[in-house]
Amino acid sequence: MWEFLREITDPQTIIREGGMILLLLVIFAENGLIVGFFLPGDSLIFLAGVITASANPLNTEIEHLALLMFGAAVAGSLFGYLFGRRVGKRLFHRPDSFIFKRKYLDLTQSYYEKHGGKTLILGRFLPIIRTFAPIIAGVIKVPMGTFMVFNILGGALWICSLSFIGYYIGHKFPWIEGYLGYIILGFISITTMLLVRQYWQHKKEKRQQKDA
């Protein structure tokens, strides 16, 4: 089980062993399935762009790849939104487990209360919030039309920025493939720091509310 988790969270393994199908499934899962919050969305999309410019194991053009990944991201978020609408407030009473933690919902709801629909755009670049934002939108019953506008805008910005930047770097500096491991660690470090910052800010706001 540990070996499976290690491989499913390694962007290079996902692309090398699973190809296009697994790549799209991971993006779909991370954008709306509760069990997908730990998947490597940012680094995976960037890496897909880098290798498409050189070795191209996916055998596709960057425009086609970006379109497919965009579709998977939007569809995943829509699934999460519909799941949130169906489950509703019951999700907040679900006991913690190895996969699900109530604090993930609280953190995302706090982010949503502060940024509104922009959470579906800004949250794309933050792990955990990326997964739970569409679910929260469904729970609080954001109108479908409004949700889809932010869903499409957020998905387009997230996919296009990371994949095309990766493609450009891979095309201009083909030797960078020898440093992919360091790049992935960099992505993990940056997104983790952003998430920790947001978590502590959330805790600080809760303490202030309690004191008030």
C-alpha positions in Angstrom: 0.0 0.0 0.0 2.8 2.4 0.9 4.6 1.6 -2.4 1.4 2.3 -4.3 0.9 5.6 -2.6 4.5 6.5 -3.3 4.2 5.8 -7.0 0.8 7.5 -7.4 2.2 10.7 -5.9 5.3 10.7 -8.1 4.6 12.8 -11.2 7.4 11.1 -13.2 5.9 7.6 -12.4 2.4 8.7 -13.3 3.4 9.9 -16.8 5.9 7.1 -17.4 3.8 4.2 -16.2 0.2 5.4 -16.6 0.5 7.7 -19.7 -2.3 10.0 -20.7 -5.1 8.1 -19.0 -3.6 8.1 -15.6 -2.4 11.7 -16.0 -6.0 12.9 -16.7 -7.5 10.7 -13.9 -5.1 12.2 -11.3 -6.0 15.7 -12.4 -9.7 14.8 -12.3 -9.4 13.2 -8.8 -7.5 16.1 -7.3 -10.1 18.6 -8.4 -13.1 17.2 -6.6 -12.7 13.8 -5.0 -12.1 13.8 -1.3 -9.5 11.1 -1.7 -7.5 13.2 -4.2 -6.2 16.0 -2.0 -2.7 14.4 -1.7 -2.1 14.0 -5.4 0.6 16.1 -7.1 -1.4 18.4 -9.4 0.9 21.4 -9.8 4.1 19.5 -10.4 2.4 17.0 -12.6 1.0 19.6 -15.0 4.3 21.5 -15.1 6.2 18.2 -15.7 3.8 17.2 -18.5 4.6 20.5 -20.2 8.4 20.0 -19.8 8.5 16.5 -21.3 6.1 17.3 -24.1 8.8 19.8 -25.3 11.5 17.1 -25.5 11.0 13.4 -25.1 7.2 13.7 -25.5 6.3 10.2 -24.1 2.6 11.2 -24.3 2.9 11.6 -28.1 0.8 14.8 -28.3 1.1 18.5 -29.0 1.1 20.9 -26.1 -2.2 22.5 -27.2 -4.0 19.2 -27.3 -2.5 18.1 -24.0 -3.5 21.4 -22.3 -7.0 21.1 -23.6 -7.4 17.5 -22.3 -6.0 18.5 -18.9 -8.3 21.5 -18.7 -11.3 19.2 -19.4 -10.2 16.8 -16.7 -9.8 19.7 -14.2 -13.2 21.3 -15.0 -15.0 17.9 -14.9 -13.3 17.0 -11.6 -14.5 20.2 -10.0 -18.0 19.8 -11.4 -18.1 16.3 -9.8 -17.0 17.8 -6.5 -19.6 20.5 -6.7 -22.4 18.0 -7.4 -21.2 15.8 -4.6 -21.2 18.8 -2.2 -24.8 19.7 -3.2 -26.0 16.1 -2.6 -24.2 15.5 0.6 -24.6 19.0 2.0 -24.0 19.8 5.7 -23.7 16.1 6.5 -20.2 16.3 5.3 -19.2 18.5 8.2 -20.4 15.9 10.7 -18.4 13.1 9.1 -15.8 11.6 11.5 -12.1 12.1 10.8 -10.4 9.2 9.1 -7.0 8.4 7.5 -8.0 10.2 4.4 -10.7 12.7 5.5 -10.0 15.5 8.0 -12.6 18.0 9.2 -9.9 20.7 9.3 -9.6 20.5 5.5 -13.2 21.6 5.2 -12.8 24.3 7.8 -9.7 25.7 6.1 -11.4 25.7 2.7 -14.6 27.3 4.0 -12.6 30.0 5.7 -10.8 30.7 2.4 -14.2 30.7 0.6 -15.7 33.2 3.1 -12.8 35.6 2.6 -12.5 35.3 -1.2 -15.9 34.1 -2.4 -16.0 32.7 -5.9 -12.4 33.7 -6.5 -11.5 30.7 -4.3 -12.2 28.5 -7.4 -9.5 30.5 -9.2 -7.0 31.2 -6.5 -7.5 27.9 -4.8 -6.4 26.0 -7.9 -2.9 26.8 -6.9 -3.2 25.5 -3.4 -3.3 21.8 -2.5 -6.2 20.7 -0.4 -8.1 23.9 -1.1 -8.0 22.9 -4.8 -9.8 19.7 -3.9 -12.4 21.0 -1.3 -13.3 24.3 -2.9 -15.8 22.9 -5.4 -17.3 20.6 -2.7 -17.8 23.6 -0.4 -19.4 25.5 -3.3 -21.9 22.7 -3.6 -22.5 22.5 0.1 -23.4 26.2 0.3 -25.3 25.9 -3.0 -23.5 28.4 -5.2 -25.6 28.8 -8.3 -24.5 26.4 -11.0 -23.9 29.1 -13.6 -21.8 31.2 -11.2 -19.8 28.1 -10.2 -19.1 27.1 -13.8 -17.8 30.5 -14.7 -15.3 30.4 -11.9 -14.6 26.7 -12.6 -13.7 27.3 -16.2 -11.7 30.5 -15.5 -9.8 28.8 -12.7 -9.2 25.6 -14.7 -7.9 27.5 -17.7 -5.6 29.7 -15.7 -4.2 26.8 -13.7 -3.6 24.4 -16.6 -2.4 26.9 -19.2 0.0 28.7 -16.9 1.7 25.6 -15.5 1.7 23.5 -18.7 2.8 26.3 -21.1 5.5 27.6 -18.8 6.8 24.0 -18.4 6.7 23.6 -22.2 8.6 26.8 -22.8 11.3 25.9 -20.2 11.6 22.4 -21.6 11.9 23.7 -25.1 14.5 26.4 -24.3 16.5 24.4 -21.8 16.2 20.7 -22.7 18.9 19.8 -20.2 16.5 20.6 -17.4 15.1 17.0 -17.6 18.1 16.0 -15.6 16.9 18.1 -12.7 13.2 17.1 -12.7 13.5 15.7 -9.2 14.7 19.0 -7.8 11.9 20.9 -9.7 9.2 18.6 -8.1 10.7 19.2 -4.7 10.6 22.9 -5.3 6.9 22.8 -6.2 6.1 20.7 -3.1 8.1 23.2 -0.9 6.4 26.3 -2.3 2.8 24.9 -2.2 3.4 23.5 1.3 4.6 26.9 2.5 1.6 28.6 1.0 -0.8 26.1 2.5 0.9 26.3 6.0 0.7 30.1 5.8 -3.0 29.9 5.0 -3.6 27.4 7.8 -2.0 29.5 10.5 -3.8 32.6 9.3 -7.1 30.6 9.6 -6.1 29.5 13.2 -5.3 33.1 14.1 -8.7 34.3 12.8 -10.5 31.6 14.8 -8.7 32.6 18.0 -9.5 36.3 17.4 -13.2 35.4 16.9 -13.2 33.3 20.0 -11.6 36.1 22.1 -14.1 38.6 20.7 
